[in-house]
Amino acid sequence: MFYRFIRVFTVTLVSIINGRTYYLNKNRLPKDTNYILAATHRTWWDPIWFAMAAYPKKFIFMAKKELFKNFFARKLITALGAFPVDRKNAGSDVIRIPVSELKTGDRSLIMFPTGSRHSQKLKSGSILIAKLSGKPIVPAVYQGPVKFADMFKRKRVTMNFGEPIYVDIKGKLTDEVVAEYNDKIENAYKELDKEIDPNWQYVDPKAKK
């Protein structure tokens, strides 16, 4: 109930602020199973956008542990499906919690394979979780404002979803195999971006000059 309330509130707020949000290829999202929405990480509000786009599906997502220090923030993001992650000393919960929810729960996982908005290098976490859970990876991209101030300029926001990628649950995740799956995800991102706007490029607003 709370999740639905927050979703309605957020959609209304976003419509007032921006009002130009488009979703492409939502038909590619699995309907009868949980999945890993492996998305590009281009803004700090990415989880909200993708969760809105894939509604009524509910999600869990990883959030840095520092966000849970404030009582009210902890209550809010926990209710929305977040669980804490220590980026410097990631424990087994980073894998155990999403695998358990994907296999036996009713929520899917929103995950950013790069782990940071300031990195473009894909890591192996989403692939390992897909293998252990037996659930597909769905690539997704965001094109739109990357600075919060630009949201008020009512620039177009578009999210595009790719075809599910299935990881062999019986195969070994060697470095070569992980690289192959990461190439599939990376190539999917490129194709999805081209489908929206072939000339669009992500520029990290906090990139070191």
N, C-alpha and C positions, 0 to 999 in steps of 0.2 A: 504493500500500500504506500509506504513512504517512498520507495523507489519510483512508483508511478507518479506520485505527487511532485517529486523533484524533477522528473522528466518533463511533465507538463509545464512546471514553472520555468525550467531551463529553456525549453522550446519557445515559450512565450517571450522570455527575456531576449533570447537570440534573435527572434523575429523582429522585435522592437529595435534592437541595436543594429542588426545587420540586414535581415530580411531577404537575403539572396542566397539561399542554400539549396544545392542540388545534389541528388544521389543517383549515381549511375550503376546499372547492373546489379541491383539488389537481388535479382533472381538467382544470382550465383551463390548466394549465402545458403548453406545447408539448412533445410527445414526440419529434418527428422533426427538430428544429432547435434551434440555440442561440437564446437570447433575453436580453433585458435585464430583470432583475427590479428594477423601479423602486419602491423601498419608502419608506415613511415612516421618518424617522430620529428615534426616540423614546428610545433607550437607546444606551449605548456598545457593548453586546453584540449589537446588531441583526444584523450580518453572520453571527454564529454561529447565531442563531435561524433566520434565513431559509435559510442553507445546510443546516441540519438538516432543515428543513421540506421542502425540495425534493430531498433525497437520493433516488436515487443520482446526480442531476446534480451535476457539479462546477462550481465557480465561481472567477472571479477577482474581486478588488475593490480599490478604491483605498484607500490608507492614508497618512496624513500622514508625511512623510519623517523626522520626529523619532523615530518608532517603530523605524526601521531603524538607529539609532545603536548600540544594544546588540547585540552579536554573537549572543547566544542568541535574543533576541527577533526579530532579523532572519531567522535560520535558520527559526524556527518559522512566522512569518507568511508568509514567502516560500513555504515548503512548502505552506501552506494556500491560496496563490493571490494573496496581496497584492502590489501593486507600489507604489513610492513616488510621492507627489505633493507638490510644493511649492505649498502653498496660496497663497502670496504671489506666486510667479512660476511659474505653471503653464505647462509647455512643451508641445510637440506630442505627447509620449508619452502625455499624458492621453487623447488621442483615438486615436493610432496603435496603442498596445498593445491596448486592448479591441476596436477594429475588426478588427485582424488576428486576434485569438483567436476572435472571433465568426464570422468568415468562413472561417477555415481550421483552427481548433483544435477541441477537443472540450469546451471549458468555456464556460459562459455568464457573464454579468456581473451582479453585485449592485451596484446604484448607488442613491444617495440624492439625488434631484433638488434638494433644498433645500441640500445640501452641508454642513449643520450641524444639530446637534440643537437649536440655539438660534435657528433661523430657520424660518419657515413659507413663505417665498417660493420658488417653483420656479424653477430656472435652466434653461438650454437644452441642457446637456451631453448628457443622455440622448436628446434628440430628434436632435441632430446625429449621435451614434453610431449611432442606429437608422437614420437616413437613409444613412449611409456604409456600414454593414454589411448593410443590407437585412433586418435581424432585428427582430422585434416587441418592443414594450415591454409587460411584464406588471405592472400595478399590484399592490401588496401592502401590507397594513397589519398592524401589531402592536398588540394591546391587552394590557396587563398591567403589572406593576410597572415603574416608571421609575427607582427607586432600588434599588441593589444589596441594601441591607439588607432591602428588602421581599421579595426573592426567597425568603428563608428563612421567610417567613410563609405559604408555600405558596398564594399567590393564583393564580387562574386566569390562564393565558397563552394567548392565541388569535391565530393568524395566518390571514388571509383573502386569497385570490388572486382577481384580477379577470380579465376577458376581455382577450386580447391586443389591443394598439393598434398598427396598422401605419402607418408614416410613408411618405408618397409619396417614393420615391427619385428621381423625376424633377423634382419640384416644387422651387421656391426657398424657402428658409427665411427669409422676411421676418419682421419683428417681429410682424406680424399673424398669420402662419401659426404661428409659435412660440407666440404667446399662445393660439391655438386649441387646439393640442396640449396645452399646459399646463393649459388649462381641462378638457380630457378627462381628464387624469391626476388633477387635483384633484377633479373630480366623481366619478371612480372611487373615490378614497380615501373620500369622504363616504359613498358607497353601501356600500362594504365595511365601514366602521365601523358603519353603521346595521344591516347584516346581523348583526353580532356583538352590539352593544349600542347602541341609539340614544341612550342617555343618557350614554355614556362620553365623556369629554373629556380630551385630552392637556394636562397642566400641566407646563411646563418646570420642573424642580426648581431650576434655577439662573437662572431668569428674574430680571431686575433689578426690584426693587420701587420 
